Amino acid sequence: MLPQNRRLRHLQGIYLRNLSFARPQGRAIDDLDADLQSNNTKALALHDGQPQLHHTLHHAHSSESLRPRSKARRRSTNLANASPVTRQKRLEFTVESRAADVFLSLHCDGASDPIYISEVVERSMNFNFRFFDLLQAGPSVTRLSQLRIKIWARRQNSWTLLLTQDIDLRSLNYLGTLQNHHFPPNCLIFHLVDGLYSLDVSSKRPEPKQTAALPTSSYNALMKLSNLDNSIQDALATREALTSQINQILERTPSNTVPQAQESALLASKYVSTQKRALRAAQARRTDLQASIHARRNAIKEGRAAQSRAADDVEHAQSKIPASQSLVASTRESIRGQRRRICEDLTRIFPINSTSSGAPLAFTICGIPLPNTDYDPTSSSATEDSLSAGLGYVAQLTNALQFYLSVPLPYPITPYGSRSSIRDDISLLPDTQQREFPLFLRGGATAQYRFDYGWFLLNKDIEALCVAVGLKVVDIRHTLPNLKYLLYVCSAGTDEVPERMRGGIRGLWTGRMKSRGSIAAVAAAADDASSAGTSRRGSMDSETVGSKQREQLNRAIKGDNADENGSHSGDNEHIHHHTLSPTTTASGSGSGKAGARPSSPLGLPFDDEDTKLTLRTKGLRENVGAIA
């Protein structure tokens, strides 16, 4: 850029190098008149505070002091023997004498205020201020080539005017770069659009490149552009003048406050309506909260009452806990005893014994041999029937055990004799419609597969029963051994097996007979049976009493068949421990009506119309279907 073309619009930044507060050397006291302008500068309100100017009077220099002195040799051992306090003070003095907080301001002729104020850079000697743009100041400033720079410094919490310098951008020397240059104290460097310039330091400007001449505008075009710029500036000046005139007219004209008051009233009414809506919403919310609080208080009151009742129940229940625990223990023991009795009964109903062949783990159920899932598929039909019957007994026994042991079977069983079946609702089968598998062997290869799978499911049910009572099954293919082992463990115990619930059937054989003497005999036999029934079922006494009752009953039946007028006596074996005793009609006569049907050969009163039977149970009487 040519020197004569440099303007403030090309200035982008300013640097300050080698900050120094040293007094000027080489001048007498009469030379201070150059600094009068800076010393007489009044305090300016700049930046974010009001810097206070403290002007220091310089001492007069004599001819001796102005004479140049030889530089003393610097020695690195000056502070070698100094104390740490001295070193610290010397270091602080060095820093305080060179470092400071600095900012600058730019001024132009004709403007009372600065056109730009930089930021404050703290505690440094070389300052790189931020870049700025002066285009906002207007063409009256950007077209100038001269400006005044003031450097402000702060030391010991007081601002002073350090340097004031008038700069003409056209007299600056091109610098190019900041490297490899020795800058004098308080050297200002200007950053223009085409590079760095300085007033104190000069550098050899590089020779321009030899390139072809570029076409430029003609003189007429430049004149038109200058005229257009002048017109624009005149328009801007006219706009400023009109603006000032309008402002003066508005200041002289009294303002009409009616529209503004109306607008304020309208806005206030809107605010009032909004606040009313908010008030209604708040009141509704308050009502809801009050109702909720009331409901919660009632709930808390009810909850506390329930807690007090529960606490009372717990306090009263503490005394009942031992009795309840003993009742639970006795109930569990009773359940255990009843299960033992039921398993003994099932053992007698479905006897599982070893075969006569003596083969290991070979058993029969109800006299029917059942192999351990190893059989000959080409066996005869008699063998198949025996296998189906044996699996039917096993299915019936397994199905009964699930109810007595309270263990649900994973695979439900349908006991139906030798045509029993089992269902699989768990596995993922290809055909979900055929989940019923037979426990009998009929048909071809498909039936053979379904039969084997059904037998496998039956063995899994037996395994589930064994696992439920705490038994470990070694091989689930041993159907009868596992079942016998389960019954043996469930019926084992050292305590006495409990009896059945009493109240058995009495008097089935005592009715209207032709001989009244037989009634007393049968009743006596029934009383004997009742007294003998106190023996535990399965003991030697009960077996003896039972055999006696059967003999007496057989004799009574034979006597009735031989002599119709003979006496009838006999005892009735207890069936379900309930008694049924006949009573005569309301007339009290022991004989039937004239037109009565003939009695049965056994002398039972079921065919007499005048006979009334009463089912006598423990604590209950019930009349059974006799016509009065």
C-alpha atoms as one frame of an Amber mdcrd trajectory, in Angstrom:
protein
   0.000   0.000   0.000   1.286   3.422  -0.933   1.976   5.776   1.993  -0.389
   8.460   0.712  -3.267   5.941   0.633  -3.047   4.895   4.294  -6.149   5.786
   6.306  -7.621   4.900   9.678  -9.955   2.408   8.033  -6.861   0.345   7.219
  -5.748   0.208  10.883  -6.632  -3.118  12.567  -4.466  -3.361  15.681  -1.720
  -1.826  17.821   1.160  -3.464  19.737   3.349  -2.044  22.498   6.864  -3.338
  23.096   9.394  -2.804  25.908   7.292  -0.976  28.453   9.537   1.409  30.403
   9.025   3.940  33.200  12.620   5.278  33.137  13.198   9.045  33.092  14.435
  10.534  29.829  18.232  10.545  29.555  20.443  13.008  27.727  18.250  16.133
  28.307  18.447  19.054  30.720  15.653  20.562  32.722  14.994  23.025  29.914
  14.099  20.114  27.618  11.014  19.276  29.589   8.951  21.753  27.647   8.334
  18.990  25.132   6.384  17.164  27.761   4.310  20.116  28.931   1.417  19.033
  26.776   1.360  15.624  28.373   2.028  16.975  31.867  -0.808  19.510  31.680
  -3.368  16.983  30.404  -6.410  16.894  32.555  -7.889  13.701  33.938 -10.096
  11.914  31.480 -12.928   9.540  32.285 -11.697   6.566  30.338 -12.290   2.833
  30.319 -14.201   1.439  33.287 -12.913   3.936  35.866 -11.592   7.504  36.142
  -7.806   7.329  35.898  -6.100   9.761  38.177  -3.062  11.497  36.690  -0.081
  11.761  38.969   2.654  13.903  37.399   6.104  13.448  38.753   8.581  16.380
  38.680  11.937  15.430  37.244  15.119  16.550  38.943  17.415  18.827  36.959
  20.416  17.178  35.443  23.795  18.742  35.654  26.486  18.484  33.070  28.036
  15.683  35.034  24.883  13.630  34.991  24.417  14.275  31.276  27.859  13.007
  30.513  27.719   9.423  29.216  29.077   6.865  31.619  30.710   3.587  30.898
  28.532   0.668  31.628  29.443  -1.236  34.748  30.229  -4.862  34.398  27.391
  -7.112  35.265  28.212  -9.743  37.802  26.140 -12.806  38.536  27.456 -12.940
  42.100  25.868  -9.725  43.293  23.057 -11.615  44.995  25.020 -14.711  45.830
  25.570 -13.767  49.466  22.329 -11.837  49.877  19.606 -13.008  52.229  16.327
 -14.463  50.891  14.471 -11.318  51.983  16.866  -9.160  49.973  16.493 -11.374
  46.938  12.710 -11.277  47.232  12.707  -7.496  47.508  15.082  -7.147  44.551
  12.843  -9.422  42.470   9.714  -7.515  43.431  11.427  -4.229  42.650  12.484
  -5.503  39.227   8.983  -6.683  38.407   7.334  -3.510  39.696   9.745  -1.312
  37.771   9.000  -2.948  34.400   5.531  -4.614  34.543   2.192  -2.784  34.759
  -1.456  -2.826  33.686  -1.853  -0.895  30.429  -4.619   0.164  28.025  -4.646
   2.672  25.160  -7.091   5.152  23.650  -7.272   6.629  20.125  -8.195  10.266
  19.544  -8.830  12.395  16.461  -8.860  16.136  15.924 -12.275  17.680  16.318
 -13.602  14.846  18.562 -13.814  15.384  22.298 -14.255  11.701  23.100 -11.857
   8.941  22.108 -12.839   6.958  19.046 -11.617   3.701  20.569 -10.554   2.401
  24.007  -8.781  -0.926  24.238  -9.025  -3.579  26.913  -6.728  -3.643  29.953
  -3.784  -6.035  29.692  -2.489  -6.877  33.145   1.032  -7.389  34.455   3.117
  -7.447  31.306   5.888  -5.621  29.432   4.892  -6.466  25.858   1.263  -5.906
  24.946  -0.753  -7.343  22.070  -4.069  -5.531  22.123  -7.107  -6.987  20.411
  -7.908  -6.140  16.825 -10.586  -3.531  16.220 -12.629  -2.048  13.375 -13.073
   1.729  13.024 -15.641   1.599  10.215 -18.447   2.214  12.722 -16.993   5.650
  13.492 -18.132   6.971  10.138 -16.311   8.362   7.086 -15.317  11.513   8.955
 -12.937   9.346  10.974 -12.047   6.495   8.642 -10.765   8.890   5.961  -8.246
  10.504   8.286  -4.578   9.583   8.212  -3.568  11.193  11.513  -4.471  10.164
  15.058  -3.276  10.601  18.622  -2.458   7.610  20.831  -2.472   7.781  24.630
  -1.005   5.005  26.707  -2.358   4.638  30.269  -0.544   2.586  32.889  -1.427
   1.499  36.421   1.163   1.034  39.127   0.420   0.740  42.818  -3.346   1.011
  42.177  -3.114   4.419  40.481  -3.543   5.220  36.778  -1.121   7.566  35.031
  -0.741   8.815  31.499   2.422   7.103  30.354   2.730   8.209  26.733   1.024
  10.583  24.291   2.076  10.402  20.651   0.731  11.913  17.434   0.972   9.483
  14.540   0.707  10.119  10.828   0.058   6.815   9.086   1.711   8.119   5.930
   5.077   8.417   7.707   5.186   4.885   9.109   7.955   2.494   8.137   7.123
  -0.975   6.941   8.273  -3.631   9.409   6.950  -6.909   7.999   7.351  -9.106
  11.070   7.967  -8.817  14.830  10.849 -11.259  14.855  14.554 -10.391  14.734
  14.025  -6.735  15.687  15.356  -4.716  18.603  12.563  -2.401  19.740  13.273
   0.760  21.720  11.427   1.453  24.985   7.689   2.099  24.618   7.753   1.258
  20.919   4.384   1.340  19.131   3.701  -1.068  16.280   0.699  -0.659  13.955
  -1.036  -3.530  12.208  -2.557  -2.434   8.897  -4.329  -4.524   6.326  -1.097
  -5.161   4.381   1.324  -5.783   7.281   3.133  -4.321  10.296   4.417  -0.733
  10.487   6.439   1.171  13.049   7.533   4.771  13.515  10.795   4.065  15.350
  11.961   0.911  13.590  12.446   0.687   9.873  13.005  -2.293   7.699  13.911
  -2.753   4.109  10.742  -3.190   2.161  10.864  -6.133  -0.272  10.993  -5.325
  -3.902   7.616  -5.566  -5.614   7.088  -8.509  -7.898   7.361  -7.864 -11.585
   3.940  -8.712 -12.875   1.858  -7.575 -15.774  -0.004  -4.335 -15.400  -3.585
  -4.799 -14.320  -6.404  -2.823 -15.872  -7.799  -0.091 -13.642 -10.639   2.375
 -13.669 -10.595   5.462 -15.841 -10.486   8.991 -14.566 -14.118   9.592 -15.455
 -15.208   6.497 -13.529 -13.233   7.592 -10.482 -14.737  11.073 -10.661 -18.226
   9.616 -10.893 -17.462   7.434  -7.882 -16.171  10.462  -5.966 -19.285  12.484
  -6.847 -21.492   9.612  -5.769 -19.669   9.368  -2.477 -20.066  13.121  -1.923
 -23.798  12.832  -2.664 -24.114  10.027  -0.163 -22.294  12.054   2.464 -24.563
  15.030   1.769 -27.620  12.783   2.122 -26.351  11.474   5.418 -25.699  15.014
   6.646 -29.198  16.053   5.522 -30.682  13.074   7.373 -28.846  14.047  10.539
 -30.091  17.613  10.220 -33.695  16.495   9.672 -33.444  14.165  12.636 -32.253
  16.967  14.890 -35.049  19.276  13.655 -37.689  16.611  14.266 -36.356  16.019
  17.749 -36.473  19.754  18.503 -40.080  19.997  17.248 -41.067  16.984  19.350
 -39.468  18.553  22.390 -41.409  21.826  21.926 -44.741  20.077  21.216 -46.653
  18.980  24.357 -47.216  15.248  24.421 -50.738  13.777  24.305 -50.963  11.166
  27.074 -54.550  10.050  26.356 -53.721   7.211  23.925 -50.968   6.019  26.192
 -53.330   6.122  29.185 -55.977   4.202  27.223 -53.445   1.594  26.234 -52.282
   1.336  29.837 -55.889   0.962  31.033 -56.543  -1.757  28.433 -53.390  -3.570
  29.464 -54.349  -3.217  33.141 -57.814  -4.682  32.435 -56.191  -7.630  30.688
 -53.929  -8.139  33.670 -56.941  -7.954  36.025 -58.898 -10.574  34.043 -55.827
 -12.821  33.951 -55.365 -12.481  37.697 -59.063 -13.224  38.285 -58.776 -16.442
  36.287 -55.654 -17.352  38.207 -57.480 -16.570  41.476 -60.407 -18.820  40.559
 -58.021 -21.618  39.603 -56.148 -21.162  42.877 -59.407 -21.260  44.853 -60.476
 -24.447  43.084 -57.070 -25.913  43.726 -57.342 -24.898  47.391 -60.757 -26.568
  47.649 -59.403 -29.766  46.100 -56.434 -29.735  48.432 -58.674 -29.199  51.458
 -60.883 -32.111  50.413 -57.819 -34.257  49.801 -56.362 -33.308  53.181 -59.683
 -34.093  54.886 -59.862 -37.467  53.150 -56.267 -38.212  54.068 -56.892 -37.267
  57.679 -59.865 -39.627  57.797 -57.787 -42.350  56.169 -54.970 -41.737  58.650
 -57.459 -41.900  61.512 -58.911 -45.159  60.199 -55.429 -46.535  59.614 -54.376
 -45.689  63.152 -57.519 -47.334  64.495 -56.778 -50.409  62.389 -53.192 -50.391
  63.621 -54.356 -50.180  67.220 -56.773 -53.044  66.645 -54.033 -55.049  64.959
 -51.677 -54.283  67.832 -54.328 -55.433  70.306 -54.914 -58.580  68.260 -51.192
 -59.244  68.153 -50.915 -58.654  71.883 -53.805 -61.005  72.601 -52.570 -63.504
  70.028 -49.241 -63.846  71.776 -50.889 -65.973  74.428 -52.539 -68.155  71.768
 -49.376 -68.805  69.787 -48.163 -71.778  71.874 -51.586 -73.419  71.688 -51.775
 -72.772  67.932 -48.257 -74.105  67.436 -49.060 -77.237  69.391 -52.290 -77.587
  67.383 -50.351 -77.225  64.124 -47.812 -79.795  65.285 -50.520 -82.222  66.351
 -52.393 -81.647  63.073 -49.241 -82.330  61.065 -48.617 -85.460  63.096 -52.225
 -86.519  62.587 -51.890 -85.916  58.840 -48.694 -87.936  58.848 -50.443 -90.759
  60.721 -53.441 -90.711  58.409 -51.105 -90.848  55.402 -49.349 -93.844  56.997
 -52.686 -95.575  57.521 -53.816 -94.796  53.965 -50.522 -96.028  52.516 -50.877
 -99.267  54.540 -54.384 -99.676  53.186 -53.147 -99.049  49.635 -50.362-101.573
  50.238 -52.989-104.190  51.157 -55.308-103.144  48.313 -52.551-103.153  45.693
 -50.027-105.699  46.988 -46.629-105.419  45.307 -44.628-108.645  45.809 -41.548
-110.145  44.249 -41.965-112.769  41.538 -41.415-116.458  42.133 -38.660-116.541
  39.527 -36.312-114.715  41.913 -35.084-112.269  39.277 -33.704-109.015  40.762
 -36.133-106.099  40.852 -38.944-108.229  39.393 -42.294-107.593  41.110 -45.993
-108.257  40.637 -48.909-105.983  41.461 -52.097-107.759  42.517 -50.523-110.970
  41.249 -49.820-109.581  37.753 -46.145-109.403  36.783 -44.967-106.099  35.349
 -41.507-105.792  33.777 -39.309-102.716  34.223 -40.017-101.196  30.784 -38.212
-104.076  29.083 -40.586-106.391  27.300 -40.854-108.235  24.009 -42.925-106.263
  21.488 -43.711-109.510  19.595 -45.283-111.137  22.646 -48.689-112.804  22.580
 -52.016-111.139  23.257 -52.183-112.702  26.733 -48.915-111.038  27.627 -50.220
-107.725  26.281 -53.378-108.051  28.371 -51.316-108.799  31.468 -49.101-105.786
  30.767 -52.128-103.514  30.253 -53.783-104.782  33.455 -50.595-104.258  35.491
 -50.170-100.703  34.160 -53.847-100.053  34.946 -53.262-100.997  38.615 -50.144
 -98.814  38.699 -52.055 -95.890  37.122 -54.896 -96.232  39.637 -52.477 -96.418
  42.580 -50.404 -93.442  41.343 -53.524 -91.367  40.719 -54.756 -92.075  44.271
 -51.402 -91.241  45.841 -51.362 -87.721  44.367 -54.451 -86.813  46.422 -53.363
 -88.510  49.642 -49.826 -87.057  49.485 -51.009 -83.630  48.203 -48.596 -83.764
  45.270 -50.070 -82.742  41.881 -48.848 -84.957  39.067 -47.170 -83.194  36.138
 -48.887 -85.588  33.734 -52.591 -86.223  34.540 -53.680 -89.891  34.611 -57.044
 -91.245  33.526 -57.391 -94.597  35.392 -59.672 -96.909  33.432 -58.505-100.419
  34.266 -56.539-102.042  31.499 -57.492 -99.162  29.194 -55.942 -96.368  31.279
 -54.232 -93.398  29.636 -52.000 -90.471  30.531 -51.899 -86.929  29.130 -48.915
 -84.686  28.309 -49.769 -80.963  28.360 -46.184 -79.785  28.900 -44.011 -80.984
  26.018 -43.846 -79.388  22.582 -45.391 -82.065  20.397 -45.695 -81.967  16.606
 -49.370 -82.854  16.797 -50.940 -80.853  19.633 -54.289 -82.586  19.132 -52.944
 -85.982  20.228 -51.679 -85.398  23.733 -53.400 -88.482  25.213 -51.097 -91.541
  25.362 -52.399 -95.090  26.078 -51.090 -97.351  28.823 -52.081-100.459  26.873
 -50.452-102.033  23.833 -52.594-102.227  20.709 -51.737-101.489  17.090 -48.579
-101.159  15.000 -45.317 -99.254  15.275 -47.022 -95.898  15.981 -49.052 -97.383
  18.818 -45.860 -99.031  20.109 -44.146 -95.616  20.265 -47.124 -93.953  21.960
 -47.361 -96.793  24.490 -43.649 -96.500  25.350 -43.977 -92.737  25.749 -47.056
 -93.140  27.972 -45.194 -95.619  30.182 -42.309 -93.138  30.386 -44.737 -90.392
  31.513 -46.157 -92.739  34.171 -42.634 -93.356  35.480 -42.068 -89.566  35.581
 -45.198 -89.156  37.722 -43.894 -91.810  40.150 -40.564 -89.983  40.245 -42.361
 -86.703  41.068 -44.113 -88.413  44.006 -40.817 -89.826  45.273 -39.035 -86.470
  45.003 -41.906 -84.754  46.860 -41.458 -87.014  49.914 -37.643 -86.695  49.800
 -36.658 -89.913  48.015 -33.940 -90.199  45.405 -34.855 -92.267  42.372 -31.939
 -94.181  40.907 -33.663 -95.360  37.729 -37.145 -94.232  36.715 -37.582 -97.343
  34.533 -38.095 -99.459  37.689 -41.839 -98.855  37.931 -42.909-101.315  40.653
 -39.687-101.100  42.753 -39.974 -97.317  42.946 -43.676 -97.546  43.806 -43.097
-100.162  46.496 -40.236 -98.107  47.927 -42.530 -95.038  48.039 -45.308 -96.940
  49.863 -42.823 -98.464  52.278 -41.344 -95.090  53.216 -44.746 -93.360  53.481
 -46.155 -96.079  55.781 -43.031 -96.346  57.960 -43.033 -95.005  61.486 -42.615
 -95.914  65.134 -45.856 -94.379  66.400 -49.158 -96.198  66.450 -51.256 -95.871
  63.320 -54.375 -93.767  64.075 -57.877 -95.197  63.737 -60.577 -94.210  61.329
 -63.296 -91.767  62.273 -65.878 -93.681  64.323 -69.716 -93.848  64.081 -70.067
 -96.967  61.946 -73.270 -98.571  60.587 -75.065-100.819  63.040 -78.261-102.805
  62.763 -78.228-103.549  59.051 -79.147-107.085  59.982 -81.533-106.140  62.791
 -85.028-105.471  61.531 -88.422-106.854  61.545 -88.002-110.596  61.714 -90.514
-113.250  62.399 -88.816-114.164  65.624 -88.225-111.306  68.069 -85.632-113.345
  69.895 -83.234-113.027  67.036 -83.284-109.210  67.450 -81.816-109.427  70.925
 -79.145-111.835  69.701 -78.202-109.648  66.788 -78.196-106.546  69.011 -75.987
-108.324  71.522 -73.678-109.309  68.724 -73.675-105.714  67.501 -72.818-104.467
  70.972 -70.007-106.990  71.134 -68.785-105.748  67.784 -68.937-102.168  68.980
 -66.992-102.993  72.094 -64.526-104.983  70.118 -64.140-102.243  67.533 -61.991
-100.226  69.870 -59.039-102.390  68.921 -56.714-100.909  66.367 -57.402-101.938
  62.833 -55.006-104.557  61.713 -54.200-105.868  65.203 -54.675-109.434  66.357
 -57.683-108.515  68.516 -59.531-106.843  65.717 -58.872-109.759  63.369 -60.204
-112.211  65.976 -63.323-110.138  66.603 -63.922-109.802  62.899 -63.673-113.548
  62.343 -66.108-114.168  65.171 -68.568-111.696  63.724 -68.352-113.323  60.303
 -68.966-116.788  61.783 -72.002-115.578  63.763 -73.384-113.836  60.684 -72.931
-116.989  58.571 -74.649-119.075  61.209 -77.540-116.634  61.352 -77.954-116.752
  57.587 -77.841-120.552  57.516 -80.339-120.749  60.370 -82.796-118.507  58.539
 -82.526-120.629  55.429 -83.069-123.896  57.388 -85.832-122.818  59.760 -87.851
-119.706  59.018 -88.940-119.395  62.706 -85.411-119.785  64.060 -83.591-117.122
  65.832 -81.374-114.757  64.007 -78.153-113.630  65.499 -75.040-112.204  64.059
 -72.758-109.309  64.107 -72.171-106.810  61.428 -68.670-105.957  60.308 -68.043
-102.222  60.528 -68.354-100.564  57.181 -67.114 -96.983  57.149 -67.704 -97.018
  60.925 -71.331 -95.908  60.665 -74.322 -97.662  62.350 -77.800 -98.051  60.970
 -80.395 -99.253  63.550 -83.993 -99.956  62.609 -86.883 -98.652  64.700 -90.494
 -99.656  64.680 -93.273 -97.462  63.551 -95.104 -95.018  65.742 -97.599 -97.755
  66.833 -94.775 -99.495  68.617 -95.729-103.024  67.363 -92.920-105.178  66.100
 -95.031-107.014  63.502 -95.841-105.754  60.044 -99.231-105.074  58.551-101.460
-107.787  57.187-100.887-106.815  53.618 -97.144-106.416  53.947 -94.811-107.873
  51.360 -92.884-111.009  52.319 -89.577-110.338  53.997 -86.268-111.176  52.441
 -84.680-114.592  52.956 -82.062-112.961  55.160 -84.666-111.480  57.424 -83.797
-107.901  56.517 -86.558-105.326  56.996 -86.036-103.463  53.730 -89.151-104.932
  52.079 -91.550-104.053  54.898 -93.552-100.938  54.236 -94.129-100.273  57.950
 -90.474-100.360  58.816 -88.664 -97.070  59.434 -84.847 -97.102  59.288 -82.833
 -94.531  61.180 -79.197 -93.839  60.168 -77.466 -93.301  63.475 -74.143 -91.587
  63.128 -71.964 -89.926  65.698 -74.072 -87.010  66.921 -76.545 -87.124  64.010
 -79.879 -88.859  63.374 -81.457 -89.105  59.998 -84.578 -90.878  58.767 -84.007
 -92.840  55.619 -86.744 -93.507  52.961 -89.229 -95.515  54.914 -92.935 -94.870
  54.412 -94.825 -94.330  57.672
